Amino acid sequence: MNATQTEYKHIYLNEDNIPAIAGTSMKIVELMTSVKAYGWTPEELLENYPHLTLSKIYSALAYYWDNKDEIDADIERRDREVKELRQAAGEHPLIQKLRDRKLIK
């Protein structure tokens, strides 16, 4: 793995130049998705991601706020990709069967 250190103690850029948390494969964009989706505090992030430490979480949050536009754009890009993949995959046959039986709308 080719990693590049950053000025943030617990943050590195992975081989794809994506910021991640040291000692993990977790990307900052993944952590921030949880913050945005659930409104988790640093302590709640720690509770849900026990492999992290508070210092790593705070370092990731600092990196995010210093690079907010770039990371938010990455989150939006990922959301678009997921929507496109879901559309391309179509509806699961089980869903259609449940609709046909009027078990779901």
Biopython code that builds the backbone (N, CA, C, O; Angstrom):
import numpy as np
from Bio.PDB.StructureBuilder import StructureBuilder

atoms = [
    (1, "MET", "N", (0.838, -1.175, 0.000)),
    (1, "MET", "CA", (0.000, 0.000, 0.000)),
    (1, "MET", "C", (0.882, 1.237, 0.000)),
    (1, "MET", "O", (1.754, 1.386, 0.856)),
    (2, "ASN", "N", (0.661, 2.103, -0.937)),
    (2, "ASN", "CA", (1.365, 3.371, -0.990)),
    (2, "ASN", "C", (0.525, 4.416, -0.290)),
    (2, "ASN", "O", (-0.503, 4.849, -0.811)),
    (3, "ALA", "N", (0.963, 4.824, 0.894)),
    (3, "ALA", "CA", (0.229, 5.815, 1.667)),
    (3, "ALA", "C", (1.050, 7.085, 1.762)),
    (3, "ALA", "O", (2.280, 7.056, 1.804)),
    (4, "THR", "N", (0.344, 8.192, 1.795)),
    (4, "THR", "CA", (0.989, 9.488, 1.943)),
    (4, "THR", "C", (0.523, 10.103, 3.244)),
    (4, "THR", "O", (-0.678, 10.211, 3.492)),
    (5, "GLN", "N", (1.466, 10.506, 4.072)),
    (5, "GLN", "CA", (1.127, 11.152, 5.333)),
    (5, "GLN", "C", (0.532, 12.527, 5.054)),
    (5, "GLN", "O", (0.808, 13.141, 4.023)),
    (6, "THR", "N", (-0.279, 12.994, 5.980)),
    (6, "THR", "CA", (-0.830, 14.339, 5.906)),
    (6, "THR", "C", (-0.378, 15.094, 7.147)),
    (6, "THR", "O", (0.297, 14.529, 8.008)),
    (7, "GLU", "N", (-0.741, 16.351, 7.243)),
    (7, "GLU", "CA", (-0.394, 17.125, 8.430)),
    (7, "GLU", "C", (-1.279, 16.765, 9.624)),
    (7, "GLU", "O", (-1.057, 17.249, 10.734)),
    (8, "TYR", "N", (-2.270, 15.923, 9.395)),
    (8, "TYR", "CA", (-3.159, 15.475, 10.461)),
    (8, "TYR", "C", (-2.606, 14.175, 11.030)),
    (8, "TYR", "O", (-2.328, 13.229, 10.293)),
    (9, "LYS", "N", (-2.452, 14.143, 12.347)),
    (9, "LYS", "CA", (-1.752, 13.036, 13.006)),
    (9, "LYS", "C", (-2.251, 11.655, 12.596)),
    (9, "LYS", "O", (-1.436, 10.761, 12.367)),
    (10, "HIS", "N", (-3.532, 11.457, 12.498)),
    (10, "HIS", "CA", (-4.077, 10.116, 12.263)),
    (10, "HIS", "C", (-4.675, 9.933, 10.865)),
    (10, "HIS", "O", (-5.441, 8.997, 10.636)),
    (11, "ILE", "N", (-4.333, 10.805, 9.952)),
    (11, "ILE", "CA", (-4.930, 10.762, 8.620)),
    (11, "ILE", "C", (-3.851, 10.568, 7.568)),
    (11, "ILE", "O", (-2.798, 11.203, 7.621)),
    (12, "TYR", "N", (-4.118, 9.689, 6.613)),
    (12, "TYR", "CA", (-3.210, 9.477, 5.489)),
    (12, "TYR", "C", (-4.015, 9.454, 4.204)),
    (12, "TYR", "O", (-5.234, 9.281, 4.233)),
    (13, "LEU", "N", (-3.351, 9.625, 3.095)),
    (13, "LEU", "CA", (-3.984, 9.485, 1.787)),
    (13, "LEU", "C", (-3.629, 8.106, 1.263)),
    (13, "LEU", "O", (-2.451, 7.758, 1.178)),
    (14, "ASN", "N", (-4.636, 7.315, 0.912)),
    (14, "ASN", "CA", (-4.368, 5.964, 0.422)),
    (14, "ASN", "C", (-3.847, 5.995, -1.017)),
    (14, "ASN", "O", (-3.610, 7.066, -1.576)),
    (15, "GLU", "N", (-3.673, 4.826, -1.600)),
    (15, "GLU", "CA", (-3.096, 4.735, -2.943)),
    (15, "GLU", "C", (-3.946, 5.421, -4.005)),
    (15, "GLU", "O", (-3.448, 5.758, -5.079)),
    (16, "ASP", "N", (-5.238, 5.630, -3.706)),
    (16, "ASP", "CA", (-6.128, 6.345, -4.622)),
    (16, "ASP", "C", (-6.236, 7.820, -4.265)),
    (16, "ASP", "O", (-7.069, 8.543, -4.812)),
    (17, "ASN", "N", (-5.382, 8.260, -3.340)),
    (17, "ASN", "CA", (-5.339, 9.652, -2.892)),
    (17, "ASN", "C", (-6.600, 10.051, -2.126)),
    (17, "ASN", "O", (-7.003, 11.214, -2.135)),
    (18, "ILE", "N", (-7.217, 9.073, -1.464)),
    (18, "ILE", "CA", (-8.423, 9.304, -0.674)),
    (18, "ILE", "C", (-8.025, 9.326, 0.804)),
    (18, "ILE", "O", (-7.335, 8.417, 1.266)),
    (19, "PRO", "N", (-8.449, 10.348, 1.549)),
    (19, "PRO", "CA", (-8.080, 10.425, 2.961)),
    (19, "PRO", "C", (-8.725, 9.313, 3.784)),
    (19, "PRO", "O", (-9.924, 9.054, 3.677)),
    (20, "ALA", "N", (-7.913, 8.671, 4.596)),
    (20, "ALA", "CA", (-8.372, 7.559, 5.429)),
    (20, "ALA", "C", (-7.781, 7.697, 6.827)),
    (20, "ALA", "O", (-6.871, 8.494, 7.059)),
    (21, "ILE", "N", (-8.310, 6.916, 7.741)),
    (21, "ILE", "CA", (-7.881, 6.967, 9.137)),
    (21, "ILE", "C", (-6.784, 5.942, 9.360)),
    (21, "ILE", "O", (-6.942, 4.765, 9.036)),
    (22, "ALA", "N", (-5.672, 6.399, 9.917)),
    (22, "ALA", "CA", (-4.495, 5.556, 10.139)),
    (22, "ALA", "C", (-4.853, 4.311, 10.948)),
    (22, "ALA", "O", (-5.653, 4.362, 11.883)),
    (23, "GLY", "N", (-4.242, 3.200, 10.563)),
    (23, "GLY", "CA", (-4.453, 1.935, 11.257)),
    (23, "GLY", "C", (-5.745, 1.250, 10.870)),
    (23, "GLY", "O", (-6.096, 0.210, 11.428)),
    (24, "THR", "N", (-6.460, 1.834, 9.910)),
    (24, "THR", "CA", (-7.729, 1.265, 9.458)),
    (24, "THR", "C", (-7.800, 1.408, 7.937)),
    (24, "THR", "O", (-6.937, 2.024, 7.311)),
    (25, "SER", "N", (-8.832, 0.833, 7.374)),
    (25, "SER", "CA", (-9.099, 1.067, 5.954)),
    (25, "SER", "C", (-10.268, 2.047, 5.802)),
    (25, "SER", "O", (-10.741, 2.289, 4.691)),
    (26, "MET", "N", (-10.726, 2.608, 6.924)),
    (26, "MET", "CA", (-11.885, 3.495, 6.897)),
    (26, "MET", "C", (-11.525, 4.853, 6.309)),
    (26, "MET", "O", (-10.575, 5.512, 6.733)),
    (27, "LYS", "N", (-12.313, 5.243, 5.325)),
    (27, "LYS", "CA", (-12.116, 6.539, 4.676)),
    (27, "LYS", "C", (-12.893, 7.610, 5.441)),
    (27, "LYS", "O", (-13.924, 7.328, 6.051)),
    (28, "ILE", "N", (-12.388, 8.832, 5.399)),
    (28, "ILE", "CA", (-13.073, 9.924, 6.083)),
    (28, "ILE", "C", (-14.476, 10.113, 5.512)),
    (28, "ILE", "O", (-15.412, 10.429, 6.246)),
    (29, "VAL", "N", (-14.618, 9.920, 4.218)),
    (29, "VAL", "CA", (-15.939, 10.066, 3.600)),
    (29, "VAL", "C", (-16.924, 9.073, 4.217)),
    (29, "VAL", "O", (-18.101, 9.406, 4.358)),
    (30, "GLU", "N", (-16.498, 7.889, 4.582)),
    (30, "GLU", "CA", (-17.375, 6.898, 5.211)),
    (30, "GLU", "C", (-17.788, 7.346, 6.611)),
    (30, "GLU", "O", (-18.948, 7.211, 6.999)),
    (31, "LEU", "N", (-16.836, 7.876, 7.356)),
    (31, "LEU", "CA", (-17.142, 8.373, 8.700)),
    (31, "LEU", "C", (-18.133, 9.525, 8.615)),
    (31, "LEU", "O", (-19.084, 9.587, 9.394)),
    (32, "MET", "N", (-17.915, 10.438, 7.671)),
    (32, "MET", "CA", (-18.786, 11.599, 7.544)),
    (32, "MET", "C", (-20.178, 11.218, 7.042)),
    (32, "MET", "O", (-21.153, 11.907, 7.344)),
    (33, "THR", "N", (-20.279, 10.153, 6.297)),
    (33, "THR", "CA", (-21.594, 9.677, 5.870)),
    (33, "THR", "C", (-22.410, 9.287, 7.097)),
    (33, "THR", "O", (-23.611, 9.553, 7.150)),
    (34, "SER", "N", (-21.777, 8.665, 8.077)),
    (34, "SER", "CA", (-22.463, 8.309, 9.320)),
    (34, "SER", "C", (-22.873, 9.557, 10.094)),
    (34, "SER", "O", (-23.968, 9.615, 10.653)),
    (35, "VAL", "N", (-22.005, 10.543, 10.125)),
    (35, "VAL", "CA", (-22.330, 11.792, 10.824)),
    (35, "VAL", "C", (-23.543, 12.445, 10.159)),
    (35, "VAL", "O", (-24.475, 12.872, 10.840)),
    (36, "LYS", "N", (-23.524, 12.517, 8.837)),
    (36, "LYS", "CA", (-24.610, 13.168, 8.107)),
    (36, "LYS", "C", (-25.908, 12.360, 8.180)),
    (36, "LYS", "O", (-26.985, 12.943, 8.299)),
    (37, "ALA", "N", (-25.824, 11.054, 8.113)),
    (37, "ALA", "CA", (-27.019, 10.211, 8.115)),
    (37, "ALA", "C", (-27.665, 10.126, 9.500)),
    (37, "ALA", "O", (-28.890, 10.170, 9.618)),
    (38, "TYR", "N", (-26.852, 10.005, 10.535)),
    (38, "TYR", "CA", (-27.384, 9.747, 11.868)),
    (38, "TYR", "C", (-27.183, 10.900, 12.854)),
    (38, "TYR", "O", (-27.757, 10.894, 13.943)),
    (39, "GLY", "N", (-26.377, 11.876, 12.478)),
    (39, "GLY", "CA", (-26.109, 12.991, 13.384)),
    (39, "GLY", "C", (-25.274, 12.595, 14.588)),
    (39, "GLY", "O", (-25.356, 13.218, 15.647)),
    (40, "TRP", "N", (-24.466, 11.551, 14.416)),
    (40, "TRP", "CA", (-23.684, 11.042, 15.543)),
    (40, "TRP", "C", (-22.632, 12.034, 16.014)),
    (40, "TRP", "O", (-21.987, 12.708, 15.212)),
    (41, "THR", "N", (-22.474, 12.108, 17.320)),
    (41, "THR", "CA", (-21.421, 12.884, 17.957)),
    (41, "THR", "C", (-20.125, 12.066, 17.903)),
    (41, "THR", "O", (-20.163, 10.885, 17.557)),
    (42, "PRO", "N", (-18.990, 12.668, 18.237)),
    (42, "PRO", "CA", (-17.753, 11.874, 18.279)),
    (42, "PRO", "C", (-17.858, 10.658, 19.206)),
    (42, "PRO", "O", (-17.343, 9.585, 18.894)),
    (43, "GLU", "N", (-18.521, 10.835, 20.333)),
    (43, "GLU", "CA", (-18.665, 9.723, 21.270)),
    (43, "GLU", "C", (-19.535, 8.604, 20.676)),
    (43, "GLU", "O", (-19.262, 7.421, 20.880)),
    (44, "GLU", "N", (-20.583, 8.992, 19.941)),
    (44, "GLU", "CA", (-21.431, 7.992, 19.299)),
    (44, "GLU", "C", (-20.697, 7.314, 18.146)),
    (44, "GLU", "O", (-20.900, 6.127, 17.893)),
    (45, "LEU", "N", (-19.855, 8.056, 17.454)),
    (45, "LEU", "CA", (-19.022, 7.436, 16.417)),
    (45, "LEU", "C", (-18.125, 6.373, 17.040)),
    (45, "LEU", "O", (-17.984, 5.277, 16.497)),
    (46, "LEU", "N", (-17.523, 6.698, 18.175)),
    (46, "LEU", "CA", (-16.657, 5.742, 18.871)),
    (46, "LEU", "C", (-17.441, 4.507, 19.294)),
    (46, "LEU", "O", (-16.948, 3.384, 19.183)),
    (47, "GLU", "N", (-18.652, 4.714, 19.774)),
    (47, "GLU", "CA", (-19.490, 3.591, 20.192)),
    (47, "GLU", "C", (-19.814, 2.669, 19.009)),
    (47, "GLU", "O", (-19.859, 1.448, 19.159)),
    (48, "ASN", "N", (-20.035, 3.258, 17.848)),
    (48, "ASN", "CA", (-20.399, 2.489, 16.662)),
    (48, "ASN", "C", (-19.201, 1.984, 15.871)),
    (48, "ASN", "O", (-19.324, 1.041, 15.089)),
    (49, "TYR", "N", (-18.052, 2.602, 16.070)),
    (49, "TYR", "CA", (-16.811, 2.178, 15.408)),
    (49, "TYR", "C", (-15.734, 1.985, 16.472)),
    (49, "TYR", "O", (-14.799, 2.780, 16.563)),
    (50, "PRO", "N", (-15.862, 0.933, 17.273)),
    (50, "PRO", "CA", (-14.938, 0.750, 18.405)),
    (50, "PRO", "C", (-13.490, 0.506, 18.000)),
    (50, "PRO", "O", (-12.599, 0.551, 18.849)),
    (51, "HIS", "N", (-13.238, 0.248, 16.720)),
    (51, "HIS", "CA", (-11.857, 0.079, 16.275)),
    (51, "HIS", "C", (-11.142, 1.425, 16.152)),
    (51, "HIS", "O", (-9.927, 1.464, 15.960)),
    (52, "LEU", "N", (-11.888, 2.533, 16.263)),
    (52, "LEU", "CA", (-11.287, 3.866, 16.232)),
    (52, "LEU", "C", (-11.021, 4.346, 17.651)),
    (52, "LEU", "O", (-11.442, 3.714, 18.621)),
    (53, "THR", "N", (-10.326, 5.454, 17.762)),
    (53, "THR", "CA", (-10.133, 6.133, 19.047)),
    (53, "THR", "C", (-10.711, 7.537, 18.901)),
    (53, "THR", "O", (-10.909, 8.021, 17.787)),
    (54, "LEU", "N", (-10.977, 8.182, 20.023)),
    (54, "LEU", "CA", (-11.495, 9.543, 19.951)),
    (54, "LEU", "C", (-10.510, 10.475, 19.257)),
    (54, "LEU", "O", (-10.913, 11.368, 18.511)),
    (55, "SER", "N", (-9.223, 10.268, 19.502)),
    (55, "SER", "CA", (-8.245, 11.139, 18.845)),
    (55, "SER", "C", (-8.272, 10.955, 17.334)),
    (55, "SER", "O", (-8.119, 11.929, 16.596)),
    (56, "LYS", "N", (-8.464, 9.729, 16.859)),
    (56, "LYS", "CA", (-8.570, 9.489, 15.416)),
    (56, "LYS", "C", (-9.851, 10.108, 14.859)),
    (56, "LYS", "O", (-9.852, 10.668, 13.763)),
    (57, "ILE", "N", (-10.932, 10.005, 15.615)),
    (57, "ILE", "CA", (-12.199, 10.583, 15.180)),
    (57, "ILE", "C", (-12.090, 12.097, 15.085)),
    (57, "ILE", "O", (-12.514, 12.687, 14.091)),
    (58, "TYR", "N", (-11.529, 12.727, 16.104)),
    (58, "TYR", "CA", (-11.386, 14.181, 16.075)),
    (58, "TYR", "C", (-10.444, 14.633, 14.967)),
    (58, "TYR", "O", (-10.665, 15.676, 14.352)),
    (59, "SER", "N", (-9.412, 13.867, 14.713)),
    (59, "SER", "CA", (-8.499, 14.193, 13.614)),
    (59, "SER", "C", (-9.228, 14.104, 12.279)),
    (59, "SER", "O", (-9.038, 14.950, 11.405)),
    (60, "ALA", "N", (-10.071, 13.069, 12.120)),
    (60, "ALA", "CA", (-10.854, 12.917, 10.892)),
    (60, "ALA", "C", (-11.852, 14.054, 10.739)),
    (60, "ALA", "O", (-12.051, 14.562, 9.635)),
    (61, "LEU", "N", (-12.484, 14.461, 11.843)),
    (61, "LEU", "CA", (-13.422, 15.577, 11.788)),
    (61, "LEU", "C", (-12.715, 16.873, 11.421)),
    (61, "LEU", "O", (-13.240, 17.669, 10.643)),
    (62, "ALA", "N", (-11.532, 17.090, 11.974)),
    (62, "ALA", "CA", (-10.766, 18.295, 11.631)),
    (62, "ALA", "C", (-10.402, 18.285, 10.153)),
    (62, "ALA", "O", (-10.508, 19.309, 9.477)),
    (63, "TYR", "N", (-9.972, 17.128, 9.649)),
    (63, "TYR", "CA", (-9.639, 17.021, 8.226)),
    (63, "TYR", "C", (-10.876, 17.339, 7.383)),
    (63, "TYR", "O", (-10.793, 18.065, 6.393)),
    (64, "TYR", "N", (-12.012, 16.793, 7.783)),
    (64, "TYR", "CA", (-13.246, 17.048, 7.036)),
    (64, "TYR", "C", (-13.537, 18.547, 6.968)),
    (64, "TYR", "O", (-13.764, 19.085, 5.884)),
    (65, "TRP", "N", (-13.532, 19.223, 8.115)),
    (65, "TRP", "CA", (-13.889, 20.638, 8.122)),
    (65, "TRP", "C", (-12.904, 21.479, 7.337)),
    (65, "TRP", "O", (-13.282, 22.510, 6.780)),
    (66, "ASP", "N", (-11.661, 21.065, 7.282)),
    (66, "ASP", "CA", (-10.667, 21.796, 6.487)),
    (66, "ASP", "C", (-10.762, 21.473, 5.001)),
    (66, "ASP", "O", (-10.193, 22.187, 4.174)),
    (67, "ASN", "N", (-11.481, 20.396, 4.653)),
    (67, "ASN", "CA", (-11.617, 19.954, 3.259)),
    (67, "ASN", "C", (-13.069, 19.637, 2.930)),
    (67, "ASN", "O", (-13.353, 18.740, 2.136)),
    (68, "LYS", "N", (-13.977, 20.371, 3.537)),
    (68, "LYS", "CA", (-15.412, 20.090, 3.473)),
    (68, "LYS", "C", (-15.946, 20.017, 2.042)),
    (68, "LYS", "O", (-16.646, 19.064, 1.699)),
    (69, "ASP", "N", (-15.636, 20.984, 1.222)),
    (69, "ASP", "CA", (-16.189, 21.007, -0.141)),
    (69, "ASP", "C", (-15.788, 19.769, -0.931)),
    (69, "ASP", "O", (-16.611, 19.168, -1.622)),
    (70, "GLU", "N", (-14.527, 19.397, -0.824)),
    (70, "GLU", "CA", (-14.021, 18.227, -1.552)),
    (70, "GLU", "C", (-14.690, 16.938, -1.072)),
    (70, "GLU", "O", (-15.086, 16.104, -1.886)),
    (71, "ILE", "N", (-14.817, 16.775, 0.238)),
    (71, "ILE", "CA", (-15.398, 15.545, 0.783)),
    (71, "ILE", "C", (-16.902, 15.501, 0.536)),
    (71, "ILE", "O", (-17.448, 14.443, 0.224)),
    (72, "ASP", "N", (-17.573, 16.641, 0.673)),
    (72, "ASP", "CA", (-19.005, 16.670, 0.364)),
    (72, "ASP", "C", (-19.256, 16.327, -1.099)),
    (72, "ASP", "O", (-20.228, 15.640, -1.414)),
    (73, "ALA", "N", (-18.394, 16.797, -1.997)),
    (73, "ALA", "CA", (-18.533, 16.457, -3.419)),
    (73, "ALA", "C", (-18.343, 14.953, -3.622)),
    (73, "ALA", "O", (-19.028, 14.352, -4.449)),
    (74, "ASP", "N", (-17.422, 14.342, -2.876)),
    (74, "ASP", "CA", (-17.203, 12.897, -2.971)),
    (74, "ASP", "C", (-18.434, 12.143, -2.474)),
    (74, "ASP", "O", (-18.824, 11.136, -3.063)),
    (75, "ILE", "N", (-19.050, 12.627, -1.389)),
    (75, "ILE", "CA", (-20.266, 11.992, -0.870)),
    (75, "ILE", "C", (-21.370, 12.065, -1.918)),
    (75, "ILE", "O", (-22.061, 11.074, -2.157)),
    (76, "GLU", "N", (-21.542, 13.211, -2.539)),
    (76, "GLU", "CA", (-22.569, 13.373, -3.579)),
    (76, "GLU", "C", (-22.289, 12.458, -4.778)),
    (76, "GLU", "O", (-23.211, 11.857, -5.330)),
    (77, "ARG", "N", (-21.027, 12.355, -5.176)),
    (77, "ARG", "CA", (-20.654, 11.485, -6.296)),
    (77, "ARG", "C", (-20.990, 10.035, -5.969)),
    (77, "ARG", "O", (-21.532, 9.319, -6.812)),
    (78, "ARG", "N", (-20.676, 9.599, -4.757)),
    (78, "ARG", "CA", (-20.957, 8.227, -4.340)),
    (78, "ARG", "C", (-22.464, 7.966, -4.304)),
    (78, "ARG", "O", (-22.922, 6.897, -4.708)),
    (79, "ASP", "N", (-23.227, 8.940, -3.820)),
    (79, "ASP", "CA", (-24.685, 8.791, -3.798)),
    (79, "ASP", "C", (-25.238, 8.630, -5.212)),
    (79, "ASP", "O", (-26.105, 7.789, -5.448)),
    (80, "ARG", "N", (-24.738, 9.433, -6.151)),
    (80, "ARG", "CA", (-25.183, 9.325, -7.545)),
    (80, "ARG", "C", (-24.859, 7.947, -8.115)),
    (80, "ARG", "O", (-25.687, 7.340, -8.795)),
    (81, "GLU", "N", (-23.649, 7.455, -7.836)),
    (81, "GLU", "CA", (-23.243, 6.130, -8.329)),
    (81, "GLU", "C", (-24.169, 5.034, -7.800)),
    (81, "GLU", "O", (-24.569, 4.138, -8.543)),
    (82, "VAL", "N", (-24.504, 5.112, -6.524)),
    (82, "VAL", "CA", (-25.393, 4.105, -5.925)),
    (82, "VAL", "C", (-26.757, 4.147, -6.597)),
    (82, "VAL", "O", (-27.316, 3.101, -6.930)),
    (83, "LYS", "N", (-27.298, 5.345, -6.801)),
    (83, "LYS", "CA", (-28.603, 5.476, -7.463)),
    (83, "LYS", "C", (-28.559, 4.911, -8.877)),
    (83, "LYS", "O", (-29.487, 4.223, -9.303)),
    (84, "GLU", "N", (-27.486, 5.198, -9.602)),
    (84, "GLU", "CA", (-27.343, 4.684, -10.967)),
    (84, "GLU", "C", (-27.249, 3.162, -10.974)),
    (84, "GLU", "O", (-27.858, 2.505, -11.818)),
    (85, "LEU", "N", (-26.491, 2.602, -10.040)),
    (85, "LEU", "CA", (-26.365, 1.148, -9.955)),
    (85, "LEU", "C", (-27.704, 0.494, -9.608)),
    (85, "LEU", "O", (-28.052, -0.551, -10.158)),
    (86, "ARG", "N", (-28.448, 1.114, -8.696)),
    (86, "ARG", "CA", (-29.763, 0.572, -8.332)),
    (86, "ARG", "C", (-30.704, 0.587, -9.522)),
    (86, "ARG", "O", (-31.437, -0.375, -9.755)),
    (87, "GLN", "N", (-30.684, 1.685, -10.281)),
    (87, "GLN", "CA", (-31.533, 1.775, -11.463)),
    (87, "GLN", "C", (-31.134, 0.731, -12.495)),
    (87, "GLN", "O", (-31.992, 0.091, -13.102)),
    (88, "ALA", "N", (-29.839, 0.562, -12.691)),
    (88, "ALA", "CA", (-29.349, -0.399, -13.681)),
    (88, "ALA", "C", (-29.697, -1.834, -13.281)),
    (88, "ALA", "O", (-29.979, -2.671, -14.138)),
    (89, "ALA", "N", (-29.675, -2.112, -11.977)),
    (89, "ALA", "CA", (-29.962, -3.461, -11.497)),
    (89, "ALA", "C", (-31.446, -3.791, -11.583)),
    (89, "ALA", "O", (-31.826, -4.956, -11.701)),
    (90, "GLY", "N", (-32.274, -2.767, -11.523)),
    (90, "GLY", "CA", (-33.711, -3.007, -11.574)),
    (90, "GLY", "C", (-34.238, -3.540, -10.259)),
    (90, "GLY", "O", (-33.502, -3.726, -9.290)),
    (91, "GLU", "N", (-35.522, -3.778, -10.259)),
    (91, "GLU", "CA", (-36.175, -4.247, -9.048)),
    (91, "GLU", "C", (-35.939, -5.742, -8.847)),
    (91, "GLU", "O", (-35.954, -6.519, -9.801)),
    (92, "HIS", "N", (-35.727, -6.117, -7.628)),
    (92, "HIS", "CA", (-35.519, -7.527, -7.285)),
    (92, "HIS", "C", (-36.828, -8.293, -7.529)),
    (92, "HIS", "O", (-37.904, -7.790, -7.208)),
    (93, "PRO", "N", (-36.744, -9.495, -8.089)),
    (93, "PRO", "CA", (-37.960, -10.278, -8.380)),
    (93, "PRO", "C", (-38.843, -10.523, -7.150)),
    (93, "PRO", "O", (-40.064, -10.608, -7.278)),
    (94, "LEU", "N", (-38.252, -10.634, -5.990)),
    (94, "LEU", "CA", (-39.036, -10.846, -4.774)),
    (94, "LEU", "C", (-39.949, -9.650, -4.505)),
    (94, "LEU", "O", (-41.093, -9.823, -4.083)),
    (95, "ILE", "N", (-39.451, -8.453, -4.747)),
    (95, "ILE", "CA", (-40.259, -7.248, -4.537)),
    (95, "ILE", "C", (-41.484, -7.289, -5.445)),
    (95, "ILE", "O", (-42.592, -6.985, -5.003)),
    (96, "GLN", "N", (-41.296, -7.656, -6.691)),
    (96, "GLN", "CA", (-42.427, -7.727, -7.628)),
    (96, "GLN", "C", (-43.446, -8.770, -7.178)),
    (96, "GLN", "O", (-44.651, -8.538, -7.271)),
    (97, "LYS", "N", (-42.974, -9.912, -6.694)),
    (97, "LYS", "CA", (-43.889, -10.949, -6.212)),
    (97, "LYS", "C", (-44.707, -10.438, -5.026)),
    (97, "LYS", "O", (-45.907, -10.696, -4.935)),
    (98, "LEU", "N", (-44.056, -9.716, -4.124)),
    (98, "LEU", "CA", (-44.766, -9.171, -2.973)),
    (98, "LEU", "C", (-45.798, -8.133, -3.411)),
    (98, "LEU", "O", (-46.892, -8.063, -2.849)),
    (99, "ARG", "N", (-45.448, -7.330, -4.413)),
    (99, "ARG", "CA", (-46.401, -6.352, -4.955)),
    (99, "ARG", "C", (-47.586, -7.054, -5.628)),
    (99, "ARG", "O", (-48.738, -6.662, -5.444)),
    (100, "ASP", "N", (-47.287, -8.087, -6.401)),
    (100, "ASP", "CA", (-48.350, -8.829, -7.072)),
    (100, "ASP", "C", (-49.340, -9.413, -6.079)),
    (100, "ASP", "O", (-50.536, -9.497, -6.362)),
    (101, "ARG", "N", (-48.848, -9.812, -4.929)),
    (101, "ARG", "CA", (-49.710, -10.383, -3.882)),
    (101, "ARG", "C", (-50.291, -9.310, -2.973)),
    (101, "ARG", "O", (-50.973, -9.608, -1.993)),
    (102, "LYS", "N", (-50.005, -8.041, -3.321)),
    (102, "LYS", "CA", (-50.487, -6.888, -2.577)),
    (102, "LYS", "C", (-50.028, -6.914, -1.109)),
    (102, "LYS", "O", (-50.736, -6.455, -0.213)),
    (103, "LEU", "N", (-48.839, -7.458, -0.896)),
    (103, "LEU", "CA", (-48.264, -7.478, 0.451)),
    (103, "LEU", "C", (-47.454, -6.201, 0.734)),
    (103, "LEU", "O", (-47.224, -5.837, 1.888)),
    (104, "ILE", "N", (-47.035, -5.539, -0.341)),
    (104, "ILE", "CA", (-46.370, -4.245, -0.230)),
    (104, "ILE", "C", (-46.874, -3.357, -1.369)),
    (104, "ILE", "O", (-47.462, -3.838, -2.337)),
    (105, "LYS", "N", (-46.633, -2.065, -1.234)),
    (105, "LYS", "CA", (-47.060, -1.132, -2.298)),
    (105, "LYS", "C", (-45.919, -0.831, -3.228)),
    (105, "LYS", "O", (-46.084, -0.070, -4.181)),
]
sb = StructureBuilder()
sb.init_structure("model")
sb.init_model(0)
sb.init_chain("A")
sb.init_seg("    ")
for serial, (resi, resn, name, xyz) in enumerate(atoms, 1):
    if name == "N":
        sb.init_residue(resn, " ", resi, " ")
    sb.init_atom(name, np.array(xyz, "f"), 0.0, 1.0, " ", f" {name:<3s}", serial, name[0])
structure = sb.get_structure()
